[in-house]
Amino acid sequence: MLLDNDRDLPKSFATLSDDPNKLPFFTPTHMFVKKVECLAVRLKDTDRADLIYLFDNFVLDSAKIKKRVTMSQRDEALERHSNDSRVAEILASLDVN
């Protein structure tokens, strides 16, 4: 079903920013945590590229990362991606529990 006008859109969609760099539902820190979780279970080049991009371009909340990323997730991601020196460097720098 196609929507005929803005009136048919849910209100939540009407409040989305026109700026593609502003994501109203996921912070860069949240996306970074999810990428670490992905790296711990799969081998995708896009996950590695995303992790590097987020780390290099955004201010990340280290307290939230420490709270949400487990040591086993970080260690598993390090083991799976030890051949990528930049990813390994980022993962090794994380202060996790």
VMD Tcl script that builds the backbone (N, CA, C; Angstrom):
set m [mol new atoms 291]
animate dup $m
set s [atomselect $m all]
$s set {name element resname resid chain x y z} {
  {N N MET 1 A 0.835 -1.182 0.000}
  {CA C MET 1 A 0.000 0.000 0.000}
  {C C MET 1 A 0.876 1.240 0.000}
  {N N LEU 2 A 0.669 2.109 -0.955}
  {CA C LEU 2 A 1.399 3.365 -1.015}
  {C C LEU 2 A 0.659 4.429 -0.221}
  {N N LEU 3 A 1.432 5.301 0.402}
  {CA C LEU 3 A 0.836 6.387 1.167}
  {C C LEU 3 A 0.615 7.584 0.244}
  {N N ASP 4 A -0.566 8.170 0.328}
  {CA C ASP 4 A -0.895 9.279 -0.563}
  {C C ASP 4 A -0.338 10.617 -0.106}
  {N N ASN 5 A -0.157 10.779 1.188}
  {CA C ASN 5 A 0.346 12.064 1.661}
  {C C ASN 5 A 0.964 11.905 3.044}
  {N N ASP 6 A 1.554 12.988 3.550}
  {CA C ASP 6 A 2.205 12.952 4.859}
  {C C ASP 6 A 1.222 12.637 5.977}
  {N N ARG 7 A -0.015 12.932 5.774}
  {CA C ARG 7 A -1.038 12.706 6.791}
  {C C ARG 7 A -1.143 11.216 7.116}
  {N N ASP 8 A -0.813 10.346 6.158}
  {CA C ASP 8 A -0.915 8.904 6.355}
  {C C ASP 8 A 0.291 8.307 7.091}
  {N N LEU 9 A 1.365 9.099 7.243}
  {CA C LEU 9 A 2.556 8.600 7.918}
  {C C LEU 9 A 2.344 8.544 9.422}
  {N N PRO 10 A 2.880 7.536 10.071}
  {CA C PRO 10 A 2.833 7.527 11.539}
  {C C PRO 10 A 3.578 8.747 12.070}
  {N N LYS 11 A 3.157 9.267 13.193}
  {CA C LYS 11 A 3.771 10.473 13.756}
  {C C LYS 11 A 5.261 10.296 14.001}
  {N N SER 12 A 5.686 9.099 14.381}
  {CA C SER 12 A 7.106 8.894 14.658}
  {C C SER 12 A 7.966 9.115 13.416}
  {N N PHE 13 A 7.464 8.809 12.246}
  {CA C PHE 13 A 8.232 9.039 11.022}
  {C C PHE 13 A 8.299 10.521 10.682}
  {N N ALA 14 A 7.298 11.271 11.042}
  {CA C ALA 14 A 7.279 12.695 10.746}
  {C C ALA 14 A 8.352 13.438 11.528}
  {N N THR 15 A 8.854 12.856 12.620}
  {CA C THR 15 A 9.844 13.544 13.441}
  {C C THR 15 A 11.279 13.165 13.099}
  {N N LEU 16 A 11.485 12.303 12.127}
  {CA C LEU 16 A 12.837 11.936 11.729}
  {C C LEU 16 A 13.553 13.133 11.125}
  {N N SER 17 A 14.808 13.289 11.479}
  {CA C SER 17 A 15.620 14.394 10.980}
  {C C SER 17 A 15.933 14.200 9.495}
  {N N ASP 18 A 16.091 15.310 8.790}
  {CA C ASP 18 A 16.515 15.249 7.388}
  {C C ASP 18 A 18.015 14.988 7.275}
  {N N ASP 19 A 18.729 15.168 8.369}
  {CA C ASP 19 A 20.169 14.956 8.387}
  {C C ASP 19 A 20.454 13.459 8.515}
  {N N PRO 20 A 21.060 12.832 7.508}
  {CA C PRO 20 A 21.294 11.385 7.561}
  {C C PRO 20 A 22.315 10.981 8.629}
  {N N ASN 21 A 23.085 11.954 9.151}
  {CA C ASN 21 A 24.068 11.643 10.189}
  {C C ASN 21 A 23.466 11.605 11.588}
  {N N LYS 22 A 22.230 11.992 11.715}
  {CA C LYS 22 A 21.564 11.964 13.013}
  {C C LYS 22 A 20.567 10.816 13.035}
  {N N LEU 23 A 20.885 9.812 13.805}
  {CA C LEU 23 A 20.005 8.658 13.923}
  {C C LEU 23 A 19.248 8.783 15.239}
  {N N PRO 24 A 17.943 8.933 15.187}
  {CA C PRO 24 A 17.191 9.175 16.418}
  {C C PRO 24 A 17.037 7.952 17.310}
  {N N PHE 25 A 17.330 6.774 16.805}
  {CA C PHE 25 A 17.065 5.589 17.605}
  {C C PHE 25 A 18.319 4.860 18.053}
  {N N PHE 26 A 19.435 5.006 17.404}
  {CA C PHE 26 A 20.676 4.352 17.803}
  {C C PHE 26 A 21.792 5.375 17.895}
  {N N THR 27 A 22.464 5.407 19.028}
  {CA C THR 27 A 23.617 6.282 19.178}
  {C C THR 27 A 24.837 5.589 18.577}
  {N N PRO 28 A 25.879 6.337 18.260}
  {CA C PRO 28 A 27.101 5.691 17.777}
  {C C PRO 28 A 27.643 4.663 18.778}
  {N N THR 29 A 27.515 4.947 20.078}
  {CA C THR 29 A 27.981 3.994 21.086}
  {C C THR 29 A 27.195 2.694 21.002}
  {N N HIS 30 A 25.885 2.797 20.849}
  {CA C HIS 30 A 25.044 1.597 20.733}
  {C C HIS 30 A 25.434 0.787 19.489}
  {N N MET 31 A 25.655 1.474 18.380}
  {CA C MET 31 A 26.048 0.766 17.156}
  {C C MET 31 A 27.420 0.118 17.321}
  {N N PHE 32 A 28.334 0.810 18.013}
  {CA C PHE 32 A 29.662 0.259 18.257}
  {C C PHE 32 A 29.566 -1.033 19.070}
  {N N VAL 33 A 28.763 -1.018 20.132}
  {CA C VAL 33 A 28.566 -2.214 20.963}
  {C C VAL 33 A 28.018 -3.359 20.118}
  {N N LYS 34 A 27.043 -3.059 19.275}
  {CA C LYS 34 A 26.458 -4.096 18.414}
  {C C LYS 34 A 27.500 -4.652 17.438}
  {N N LYS 35 A 28.389 -3.804 16.948}
  {CA C LYS 35 A 29.435 -4.282 16.032}
  {C C LYS 35 A 30.413 -5.200 16.745}
  {N N VAL 36 A 30.745 -4.879 17.998}
  {CA C VAL 36 A 31.619 -5.781 18.771}
  {C C VAL 36 A 30.927 -7.130 18.925}
  {N N GLU 37 A 29.637 -7.097 19.244}
  {CA C GLU 37 A 28.877 -8.349 19.381}
  {C C GLU 37 A 28.884 -9.135 18.070}
  {N N CYS 38 A 28.720 -8.448 16.951}
  {CA C CYS 38 A 28.748 -9.124 15.641}
  {C C CYS 38 A 30.117 -9.725 15.363}
  {N N LEU 39 A 31.175 -8.971 15.655}
  {CA C LEU 39 A 32.525 -9.464 15.410}
  {C C LEU 39 A 32.844 -10.710 16.233}
  {N N ALA 40 A 32.170 -10.854 17.365}
  {CA C ALA 40 A 32.407 -12.015 18.221}
  {C C ALA 40 A 31.810 -13.293 17.647}
  {N N VAL 41 A 30.870 -13.166 16.701}
  {CA C VAL 41 A 30.191 -14.365 16.202}
  {C C VAL 41 A 30.284 -14.570 14.691}
  {N N ARG 42 A 30.787 -13.574 13.960}
  {CA C ARG 42 A 30.862 -13.769 12.506}
  {C C ARG 42 A 32.059 -13.038 11.915}
  {N N LEU 43 A 32.370 -13.400 10.683}
  {CA C LEU 43 A 33.522 -12.839 9.972}
  {C C LEU 43 A 33.061 -12.037 8.762}
  {N N LYS 44 A 32.637 -10.815 8.991}
  {CA C LYS 44 A 32.189 -9.983 7.867}
  {C C LYS 44 A 33.070 -8.745 7.769}
  {N N ASP 45 A 33.514 -8.456 6.547}
  {CA C ASP 45 A 34.331 -7.266 6.329}
  {C C ASP 45 A 33.584 -5.990 6.703}
  {N N THR 46 A 32.283 -5.977 6.467}
  {CA C THR 46 A 31.511 -4.769 6.779}
  {C C THR 46 A 31.482 -4.498 8.284}
  {N N ASP 47 A 31.451 -5.527 9.102}
  {CA C ASP 47 A 31.479 -5.325 10.551}
  {C C ASP 47 A 32.794 -4.683 10.981}
  {N N ARG 48 A 33.886 -5.165 10.410}
  {CA C ARG 48 A 35.192 -4.588 10.739}
  {C C ARG 48 A 35.276 -3.137 10.282}
  {N N ALA 49 A 34.819 -2.867 9.086}
  {CA C ALA 49 A 34.849 -1.493 8.564}
  {C C ALA 49 A 33.966 -0.565 9.402}
  {N N ASP 50 A 32.803 -1.049 9.795}
  {CA C ASP 50 A 31.899 -0.240 10.619}
  {C C ASP 50 A 32.518 0.066 11.982}
  {N N LEU 51 A 33.136 -0.939 12.599}
  {CA C LEU 51 A 33.769 -0.744 13.905}
  {C C LEU 51 A 34.847 0.331 13.819}
  {N N ILE 52 A 35.681 0.247 12.814}
  {CA C ILE 52 A 36.757 1.233 12.632}
  {C C ILE 52 A 36.170 2.617 12.389}
  {N N TYR 53 A 35.162 2.706 11.536}
  {CA C TYR 53 A 34.532 3.995 11.227}
  {C C TYR 53 A 33.934 4.629 12.490}
  {N N LEU 54 A 33.190 3.858 13.254}
  {CA C LEU 54 A 32.570 4.384 14.464}
  {C C LEU 54 A 33.627 4.835 15.468}
  {N N PHE 55 A 34.672 4.034 15.634}
  {CA C PHE 55 A 35.722 4.360 16.592}
  {C C PHE 55 A 36.477 5.631 16.182}
  {N N ASP 56 A 36.744 5.770 14.899}
  {CA C ASP 56 A 37.534 6.900 14.410}
  {C C ASP 56 A 36.746 8.203 14.256}
  {N N ASN 57 A 35.425 8.121 14.129}
  {CA C ASN 57 A 34.653 9.314 13.776}
  {C C ASN 57 A 33.666 9.810 14.818}
  {N N PHE 58 A 33.481 9.094 15.897}
  {CA C PHE 58 A 32.497 9.499 16.896}
  {C C PHE 58 A 33.090 9.444 18.294}
  {N N VAL 59 A 32.559 10.274 19.160}
  {CA C VAL 59 A 32.911 10.195 20.572}
  {C C VAL 59 A 32.029 9.101 21.174}
  {N N LEU 60 A 32.661 8.062 21.662}
  {CA C LEU 60 A 31.931 6.917 22.205}
  {C C LEU 60 A 31.945 6.975 23.728}
  {N N ASP 61 A 30.871 6.532 24.334}
  {CA C ASP 61 A 30.727 6.528 25.783}
  {C C ASP 61 A 31.389 5.267 26.339}
  {N N SER 62 A 32.591 5.421 26.860}
  {CA C SER 62 A 33.348 4.255 27.332}
  {C C SER 62 A 32.674 3.567 28.518}
  {N N ALA 63 A 31.947 4.314 29.338}
  {CA C ALA 63 A 31.239 3.700 30.466}
  {C C ALA 63 A 30.145 2.755 29.963}
  {N N LYS 64 A 29.432 3.166 28.917}
  {CA C LYS 64 A 28.389 2.299 28.353}
  {C C LYS 64 A 28.998 1.083 27.662}
  {N N ILE 65 A 30.110 1.291 27.000}
  {CA C ILE 65 A 30.784 0.161 26.348}
  {C C ILE 65 A 31.229 -0.841 27.408}
  {N N LYS 66 A 31.817 -0.347 28.491}
  {CA C LYS 66 A 32.268 -1.224 29.571}
  {C C LYS 66 A 31.109 -1.997 30.189}
  {N N LYS 67 A 29.980 -1.330 30.278}
  {CA C LYS 67 A 28.791 -1.933 30.888}
  {C C LYS 67 A 28.162 -3.004 29.986}
  {N N ARG 68 A 28.234 -2.804 28.657}
  {CA C ARG 68 A 27.489 -3.667 27.735}
  {C C ARG 68 A 28.314 -4.735 27.028}
  {N N VAL 69 A 29.602 -4.512 26.875}
  {CA C VAL 69 A 30.445 -5.496 26.186}
  {C C VAL 69 A 31.119 -6.372 27.238}
  {N N THR 70 A 30.946 -7.663 27.105}
  {CA C THR 70 A 31.582 -8.574 28.059}
  {C C THR 70 A 33.009 -8.885 27.613}
  {N N MET 71 A 33.799 -9.317 28.571}
  {CA C MET 71 A 35.176 -9.690 28.262}
  {C C MET 71 A 35.200 -10.849 27.274}
  {N N SER 72 A 34.269 -11.792 27.427}
  {CA C SER 72 A 34.252 -12.938 26.514}
  {C C SER 72 A 33.903 -12.504 25.089}
  {N N GLN 73 A 33.002 -11.539 24.936}
  {CA C GLN 73 A 32.683 -11.034 23.597}
  {C C GLN 73 A 33.904 -10.365 22.975}
  {N N ARG 74 A 34.574 -9.513 23.761}
  {CA C ARG 74 A 35.760 -8.842 23.254}
  {C C ARG 74 A 36.836 -9.851 22.882}
  {N N ASP 75 A 37.064 -10.830 23.746}
  {CA C ASP 75 A 38.105 -11.824 23.493}
  {C C ASP 75 A 37.780 -12.689 22.278}
  {N N GLU 76 A 36.520 -13.062 22.123}
  {CA C GLU 76 A 36.109 -13.853 20.958}
  {C C GLU 76 A 36.288 -13.032 19.669}
  {N N ALA 77 A 35.901 -11.760 19.717}
  {CA C ALA 77 A 36.082 -10.888 18.551}
  {C C ALA 77 A 37.567 -10.729 18.226}
  {N N LEU 78 A 38.392 -10.575 19.249}
  {CA C LEU 78 A 39.845 -10.471 19.045}
  {C C LEU 78 A 40.390 -11.738 18.393}
  {N N GLU 79 A 39.950 -12.875 18.866}
  {CA C GLU 79 A 40.424 -14.147 18.314}
  {C C GLU 79 A 40.019 -14.297 16.843}
  {N N ARG 80 A 38.783 -13.956 16.540}
  {CA C ARG 80 A 38.285 -14.101 15.167}
  {C C ARG 80 A 38.925 -13.107 14.194}
  {N N HIS 81 A 39.316 -11.945 14.700}
  {CA C HIS 81 A 39.769 -10.872 13.811}
  {C C HIS 81 A 41.193 -10.418 14.126}
  {N N SER 82 A 41.994 -11.311 14.653}
  {CA C SER 82 A 43.377 -10.963 15.006}
  {C C SER 82 A 44.229 -10.638 13.785}
  {N N ASN 83 A 43.792 -11.072 12.608}
  {CA C ASN 83 A 44.534 -10.788 11.374}
  {C C ASN 83 A 44.363 -9.342 10.906}
  {N N ASP 84 A 43.414 -8.605 11.467}
  {CA C ASP 84 A 43.207 -7.200 11.128}
  {C C ASP 84 A 43.774 -6.358 12.272}
  {N N SER 85 A 44.956 -5.794 12.052}
  {CA C SER 85 A 45.663 -5.118 13.142}
  {C C SER 85 A 44.891 -3.928 13.711}
  {N N ARG 86 A 44.191 -3.177 12.876}
  {CA C ARG 86 A 43.433 -2.011 13.373}
  {C C ARG 86 A 42.266 -2.449 14.244}
  {N N VAL 87 A 41.523 -3.455 13.828}
  {CA C VAL 87 A 40.407 -3.970 14.613}
  {C C VAL 87 A 40.936 -4.552 15.925}
  {N N ALA 88 A 42.024 -5.301 15.851}
  {CA C ALA 88 A 42.610 -5.885 17.058}
  {C C ALA 88 A 43.052 -4.792 18.028}
  {N N GLU 89 A 43.626 -3.735 17.496}
  {CA C GLU 89 A 44.061 -2.608 18.327}
  {C C GLU 89 A 42.876 -1.966 19.042}
  {N N ILE 90 A 41.778 -1.742 18.317}
  {CA C ILE 90 A 40.576 -1.135 18.899}
  {C C ILE 90 A 39.988 -2.047 19.970}
  {N N LEU 91 A 39.842 -3.322 19.643}
  {CA C LEU 91 A 39.263 -4.271 20.604}
  {C C LEU 91 A 40.128 -4.404 21.853}
  {N N ALA 92 A 41.442 -4.456 21.683}
  {CA C ALA 92 A 42.347 -4.593 22.824}
  {C C ALA 92 A 42.299 -3.357 23.725}
  {N N SER 93 A 41.955 -2.211 23.167}
  {CA C SER 93 A 41.919 -0.974 23.953}
  {C C SER 93 A 40.655 -0.841 24.801}
  {N N LEU 94 A 39.664 -1.706 24.564}
  {CA C LEU 94 A 38.401 -1.595 25.292}
  {C C LEU 94 A 38.553 -2.049 26.739}
  {N N ASP 95 A 38.039 -1.216 27.636}
  {CA C ASP 95 A 37.997 -1.546 29.057}
  {C C ASP 95 A 36.661 -2.201 29.320}
  {N N VAL 96 A 36.667 -3.521 29.498}
  {CA C VAL 96 A 35.415 -4.270 29.680}
  {C C VAL 96 A 35.482 -5.105 30.949}
  {N N ASN 97 A 34.327 -5.590 31.370}
  {CA C ASN 97 A 34.252 -6.440 32.577}
  {C C ASN 97 A 34.251 -7.897 32.203}
}
mol reanalyze $m
mol bondsrecalc $m
mol representation Tube
mol addrep $m
